[in-house]
């Protein structure tokens, strides 16, 4: 109506009126952008301001290419862009360094590159394009820096993971009276403290916040409690949380719950979660995902599943990260039933083509001893993923389950698909060689790394040392150990274990000394060295070692296995029965002993067939009755690698 009135009265030809009308249409967003351009095109002699309105409007609406096209009209009208033009154009410049540099050149050409608004926009552009050095160069050339300019620089530093520089800039702001920090400044500085866990600087910021009366600001308070949580001081974080009692938002609650989970205080986190509704708040997807991720990471899969099921009942979507965490939790405790449930959910929600989730599903099945199921998931891809991570999971999974040939075949398949192996790939395949004693194959893989321009790391040499040790080549392993700059305790543990197996007393004593020096509280070197002495009949040395362990208060940690029972075709009318799996299970490499009675409801009274499939970390025992009924026992084993035994 206004536009029609202006046209009727003839005011639409006035440049100021037309410019204002253009600006109005631009602010109506996408549906009126074409109208704005039509009004602009009707201006017979546009000026710099009218062109700036179009450039700014297109930039703010994300139409960067169109903004650039209009910018080129300056030369057509023989007009000179100003600082507003450059700043407007840069506000939408989030695509490439090339475009940003081109606008920067224009700014230099017209002499506005040090204008605070232009320079601030340039700083933001270069940080978004991952060019922190260029952004710093532009920032340093600004003669008069505003608080907004400094905040843009601080935000860019955090985005590019340069938190240390944040403190330096913040101190410079405090030294200039004109640059008084605001809420955005303090949030950025507290985020930097969180990133590098600088509690000392965080405490100083807290004191300053009290002084300037900003502690009770919602954004600052939330950032403050987040900082304390990430620095490991959840008590202080909770004190801040209580201070924010009257202004807490759901984001504040989420931050506090996350902080409790991060510090292992899952009961406190659950209590806070249960208090949400009584405080008039409803958990959002972030809240649910924080709970699921936290409980999964703390090794509490059952509780995580309860939250997952409750989340499903509310209709909230589960994030990929949460599902991955749940699958990892299932894998860590070999919870096959729960893992299958998550896999089913992934399929039902059409998320089964996501590479990250698929990798987690494969890892879960591999750690539950179901390598054939893992392969079925992997084989669903007609075009195999180019990311080596999923291939690495298959290779390491086959190695974990004692299927070395399948692991080697997977590596060859990976090469045929032109998927470039990475450093982790070779760590996985060398580990497989180590557990199967294939020395020559391991050395071949180590040489193959050069073809892919990969330099062997300490981890690769550690696998090779383990391989040589298991193969009885203790001297070669010990010599190679001396060439590695950083040796992990696990490598030494493995080598001293090899010394025990091959009765190498001298090398075993040297490694034991290294282990004791690096970790005096670790009982493993004493126990293994004691076993080595016992093999040689040196009972006096055995007694001395045990006395030393008693003096230091060290105790041998007992090995254990967890057991889950899955029963198939069970008739509920059958009574309970006991299946005694006796010491007749003479597993190679260990004395399994008398397991006692396993109580189940399968109705089996006699055992006609017993098969034991043993792998490095997984043992599956299946008892079959003549009529087809059966019960499946999954043992998660942490001791030895056994072979299949049919009795």
ABEGO torsion letter per residue (X at the ends): XAAAAAAAAGAAABAAAAAAAAAAAAAAEAAAAAAAAAAAAABABBBAAAAAAAAAAAAAAGBAAAAAAAAAAAAAAGBBBBAAAAAAAAAABAABAAAAAAAAAAAAAAGAAABAAAAAAAAAAAAAAGBAAAAAAAAAABABBBAAAAAAAAAAAAAAGBAAAAAAAAAAAAABAABBBBAAAAAAAAAAAAAAGBAAAAAAAAAAAAAAGAAABAAAAAAAAAAAAAAGBAAAAAAAAAAAAAABBAAAAAAAAAAAAAAGBAAAAAAAAAAAAAAGBBBBAAAAAAAAAAAAAAGBAAAAAAAAAAAAAAGBBBBAAAAAAAAAAAAAAGBAAAAAAAAAAAAAAGAAABAAAAAAAAAAAAAAGBAAAAAAAAAABABBBABAAAAAAAAAAAAAAGBAAAAAAAAAAAAAAGBBBBAAAAAAAAAAAAAAGBAAAAAAAAAAAAAAGBBBBAAAAAAAAAAAAAAGBAAAAAAAAAABABBBAAAAAAAAAAAAAAGBAAAAAAAAAAAAAABAABAAAAAAAAAAAAAAGBAAAAAAAAAAAAAAGBBBBBBBBBBBBBBBGBBAABBBBBBBBBAABBBBGBBAEBAEBBBBAAGBABBABBBBBBBAABBBBBBBBAAGBBBBBBBBBAABBBBBBBX
